[in-house]
Amino acid sequence: MIFILTTISEALLYVCFALLMGSYILSLFPDDLVPTIVVPRKVKLFAVIGIALFSFVPLISLLMYLYEDYGFINSLQSILLTFEVGKSWLFMFIVTVFLGLYILFFHEKKSAYYSIVGILLVFVAIIGVSWSSHANSIESLKGLITHFLHFASVVIWVGILFVVAWFSQNTNNWLSFLKWFHITALYCFGIVIVTGLSLMSFSTPLDAYSDTWMVSYGQSLLIKHLLIIPLIGYAFINGILMKKRLLKNKNFDARPWTKAEFFILLLIFAATGAMSQQSPPHNLFETINNEGFSSLILLFHDVIAFSDIAVQMVFNTEGVILLCISAIFLVITLFSYVKKQPAIFGFIMSIFVLIAAYFGLMLSIQII
């Protein structure tokens, strides 16, 4: 139960950060480069409260563990003042108080300085998230900086997408918006890939990537990476194909397809949240001994732990067929847009991309 709660809260935490970052960034642009966007003050305040609450959820399991021996007050005090994860939450809570007061009293300000200060406060809150990350606990300052760049790039990219998809009042200037957002998204995606590979290397050698699929952390990481495939498909739809359609029909409503892309990103956030609750396999054999094999890998393979256990790719007929089916589903996702099918149909096809690719990979490995 705590695992599910924490996974959901982690995904929602990303959404809260994205909403604030996206609203502040979009308010910096002139009216002719963005659609009409209205993000109510109460929505921003709910996002700030969400950051404080959702970032506290991972502390609940630690609080429950200490509660029986030390009581609630002493346990909470110990967590907030002695544990790094507690200190980082306390720091972030203080920042959210300032951010909430800032929104409460200065929401109506139209000056660019208002938005810049808001962006800076969100960045400071992101430092709190990075402080409590796996990367910081492993690589200290290097890990904190890498995680900060990774997280910040994600919330900039997703934040703009999220706010435009859900808070735009019309589709005016959508083509002008796409021209600058497409470039911004490419830069952010590039930073996310580079920093993501760096974060992976902190916990797992890249040449042992497939070996991590035997444990829960590796399974979550694999699902997260497979979701990038339909995400790239949506980026192609919303970044390239959409421009061509808008040139022919300026009144076309692009928001449903933008929302579908956001839901794929939400699933990636959920996979990231699951990873935050699982132990990175610094030593794979030791992790297997402590936590056991992933329940997902056991659905496909009967395995016994031993010191030099490894995953070997052995492609077979069933696996290759499923991987080909995954590619077909990706093509169908793209063609569903070209053939003007509802966005929900394309989204369902993109989920099938993930499922088929996952099953194809699981059936294409051998544990030796």
N, C-alpha and C positions, 0 to 999 in steps of 0.2 A: 504493500500500500504506500509506504513512504517513498519507494523507488518511483512509482507511477506519479505520485504527487510532485516529487522533485523534478522529474523529467518534464512534466507539464509546466511547472513554475519556471523552469529554465527557459523553455521556449517562449513563454509569455514575457519573461524578463527581456529577451531580445526584442520582442515586439514593442514593449514600452520604450526602450532606448531608441528604437528605430522611429517610432512616432514622433518623439521629441526632436531628434536630430533632423528628420525629414522636414518637419514643419518649420524649423528655424532656417534650414538651408533654402527651402523654396521661397521663403519670405524675403530672401535677399535679391531675388531675380525680379526684373521689371515685368509688368503685367503682360507684355506682348510675347514673353518667352515661356509662360506657364498658363495652364487653364485657371479658371477662377477656383481658388481653394479657401475653404473655411474650416479651421480646426478650432472648435470651441474651447474656451478657457477650462471648463470643467473636464473636458477630455484630457487636456494636458495635465491637469492636477491629478486625475485618476492614474495617468501614466507614471507620474512622480511617486504616488502612493504605491503603485504596482512595483516600481523598482525597489522600494524599501521592503515591501512584503515578500515579493518573490525571491529576492536575494537572501532573505532570512530563512527560507524553507530548508535549504541544505543543512542549516544549523540544528534543525529540530531533532534529527536522529542522534546527534552528539549530545544535545540537551537531555534527551530521553535516557541515553546511556549513563550520564552522570547524575541524573535526578535521584535515583534510588539511594545513592551513597551520600550525596551532598545537599539534596533539597533543591527547589527551583531557583531561589534567589542566588544562593552560593554557586550553583552550576552556571547560571546565566552570567554572573559576574566573572567567573573563571574563564568562560568561553570568550567573552568580549574583551577581556584584559590580558589574557595569556596566550590564547590560540591565535595563530595568524589569520585563520579564516574569520574569527570573531573580530579581530582588530580591523580587518578590511571591511567587514560589514558595518562596524561602528563609524568608520571613516566615510563610507558611502552614505550612511543614514544622515550624517551631519551635512553632507553635500546636498542630499535630496531636500533637507529642511530649507536650506538657502535657495535651492532651485524652486521649491514650492512657493516660498514667499515672493520670489522674483516674479513668478508667473501670476501670482495673486494680485500684486500691486502694479505690475508693468505690462500686463497682457495687451492693453490697448495701444501701446507704443508702436509706431510705424517706422521708426528710424532703423537704419541698418545696424546701428550700435546695439540696439536691443537684441537683435538676432545673433550678433557676434558674441555678446556676453552669454546668451543662452547656449550657444554651441560650445563655448569654453567650459561652462558649468557641466554640460553633458560629458565632455571629454574628461573632466576631473572625476566624474562619477565612474567613467570607464576604467580609470586607473584603479579604483576600488575593486572592480570585477577582476582586473588583471592581477591584482595583488593576491587574490584568493585562488588563482588558477593553478593547475598542475604544473604549468611551465615555470611559474615563479618559484614553486617549491623545489623544482629540479635544478633550474639554471639561474635562480636569483634574478639579478638585474637584466641579464640578457633575455631570460624567459619572460619577465614582466614587459619589457619593451616589445618583444615579438608578439606577445598576446595582445598588447594594447593596439599595435598596428593592425593586427588581424581583426580584432573586435571592432575597432573604429571604422575600418574599411567596410566591414559587413553592414554596420548600422547606417553608414552614409549611403551606401548603395541601396540597401533594402528600405531604409527610411524614406528616401525620395519616392521609390516605387510604391511603397505602402500608402503614403499620404496622397499621392496622385490617384491611386486606384480607388481609395475609399472616401476621400474627402474633397475631391474635385466636384464642383457644382455643374460643370459642363465639359465639353471636349474642345473648347476654343483653344487655339494656339497649340494643339497637340503635336502637330508636325514640327513646329519650332521647338517645343519641349524635347522631342525625341532627338533632335540634332545635337543638343548639348548633353542630354542625359546619357545617350548611347556611348559617347566618349568617356564620360564620368564613370559609367558602369564598367567599361573595359579596363580603365585604370584601377578601379577598386578590385575587380575580379583578379587582375594580375597580381596585386599586392596580397590578396587573400590566398592565391595559389602558392606564392613564394613563402609567405609566412606560415601557411598551413603545412607545407613540407618541412619547414624548419621546426614547427611545433611537434610534428610526427617524429622527427629525428631525436627530440629530447627524450622520448619515452621508448621508442622502438627503432632499431636500425632499419633503414628503408629496404635493404635486401632481405629482411625477415618479415616483410609486410604480410605476406600470405600466411605465415605461421601464426600470426596473432588472431586469425580467424577462429582458432580453437577456443578462445576465451571471449567473454562477453564484451570487453572493451573493443577487441578487434572486430567483432560482428557489428557493433554499432558504428564503428569507423567505416567498415565496408558499405553498410547501408547508406551512410552519409555520402560516401563517394559515388555510389551508384545513382543517387538522386541528382548528382551534378549532370548526368547525361540528359534527362528530360529538362533540366534547368537550362542547359545550353540550347536545347531545342526551342524553348520559350524565348530565350534571349534572341535567337534568330528570327522568331516570329515577330516579337514586339519591337525589335531593333532594326530589322531590315525589311521584312515583308510588310510590316505595318506602314512604313514610310511610303511604299509603292501604292498601297491601297488608299492612303490618305491623299496622295497626289491626285488620285482619280475621284475620290469621294471625301471631301473635307468634313462631311457630317457623320462619317462612320464613327461609331462608339467603340473605342479601343479598350475601355475600362474592364469589360468581362475577361479579356485575355490577360490583361495586366493583373487582375485579381487571381487568375489561375496560376500565374507565375509566382505570385506571393504565397499561395498555398503550398507550392513545392518548396519554397524557402522555409515555410513554417515547419514542414516535415524535416528539413535539414536541421532546423533549430532543435526539434524534438530529439533527433539522433544525437546532436551535440549535448543536449541535456542528459541523455542516458549515459553518454561517455563520462560526464562529470561525476557520476555516481559509481563508476567502475574503476578498478585499479589498473593503471597503465602497466603493460607487461614488460617492465624493465628486465626481469628475468622470467622467461616464459615458463620454464619448468616449475619454478617456485610459485608463480601465480596459479598454475594449474593445481599444484598441491594444496594451496591455501583456499582457492575458490572453486576448483573443479572446472570441467569443460563447460563451454556455453551450451545451454539447453538447445539452441538452434542447431549447432553442429552435430549434436547427438541425434537429431532427427534424420540426418543423412548418413552418419558414419558411427560405427562402434569403435571406440578408441580406448586405449589403456595408456596411462601416463608413464613415460620413462625419460631419462635425462636428455637424450638427443632427438626427441620427437620433433617432427617437422611436417610441413604441408608441401606436397609436390603437385604441380599442375600436370594432369594427365587427361588431355581432352579426349572425350569419347563421343559416340554418336548422339546420345541423349543430350549431353551438355552443349555440343555445337548447335544442335537443332534449336534448343531453347535460346541460345545466344542470338541465333539468326532471327528467331521469332521476336526477341527483344528489339532487334534492329528494325524489323517490320513494323512493330508497334510505334517506334519512334517516327518512322516515315508516315504512318497513319496519322500521328499527332500533327505533323506538319501539314499533311494534305487536308486534315479536318478544317484547318484555318483557310487554306486555299479554296476549298469547296464550300466555305461559309457555313460550316456546321456549328452548333452551339458550343461555347467555350467549355461547358461541362463535359461534353463528349471528348474533347481533346485532353482534358484533365484526366478522365478515366483511362484513356489510352496511355497517358504518361505514367500512370500508376502501374499499368501492365508492363511498361518498359522496365520498371524497377523489379517487379516480381519475376518476370521471365529471365532477366539478367542475373538476378540473385540465385534462382534455382539452377540456371545454367552453370554458374561458377561452382556452386556447392556440389553439383554432380560431376564436375570436371577436376576435382582434386582427389588426391590420395594421401592419407596420413601414414607416414613411414617412421 
